Amino acid sequence: MVRAGGAGGGGANGAVGSTSAIAKAVRARSAPCNGAAGLANRRLSETITGYAILTGHQGVGTISRPRLRTRAARFFGQWGVFFRGFVEEPRMVGSIIPSSRFTIRKMLAPVDWDQCEVFVEYGPGVGTFCQPVLDRLRRDGTLIVIDTNPLYIDYLRKHFRDSRFHAVHGSAADVVEIVKAHGHDGADYVLSGLPFSTLPEGVGPAIAQATYDVIRPGGAFLVYQFSAKARDFMARHFRRIDRGFELLNVLPCQLFWGWKDRES
């Protein structure tokens, strides 16, 4: 008799079989080996670690989940952390691949850095934009990044030691309160790579409204997206919206700059 889920590995039997196979491989790798065998074992170890962390397997032999996370962080590095964040919250992450340097350069080009005191970023991921912003930001400036995924926030806090940098675990819809909590009455620029087209209902409009409220007159809302839908949310608040496009990105993306009137 064939049990449900056994053939494709999608049910309980498939999961048990898969975990059992991994456990055997983990035990096997502990045996001392030299030469080619030793190298093969090390490669197997790395593969097992990567598989376990990406699929969420627990109880793999004697390796605990914290150890898996530590080893995966070393094995995959920045890309692994970024991918894990995408898997955990796909609707809140704009892409599975970080933005290209061409997108970063074009997106930040209109910023008046001499006049920029506070720069905010939504959905920083693993900090693809963070260092380029810090490189341009004046010495007394402030960079506040906001993300709902604690995985990204933990990563950023460990990797960016700049005193101007502040990583906040929270929602972009609360940006006004977050900026005030850091001692500022507003932000000069807000950057977002959040996927407005896939955000939960009501979240997009709330973020657009809060962003308009926090931006100082003369400042701008900088948005990069694969879809042009973000412009619909921006247009309700920003009368002037400049538009661009970056082909040298995976995938090619739409760029928008929504400017707040100086007399607002």
Summary of the structure (lengths in Angstrom):
residues: 264
radius of gyration: 22.2
end to end distance: 72.7
largest distance: 75.8
contacts: 807
relative contact order: 0.10
helix: 47%
strand: 19%
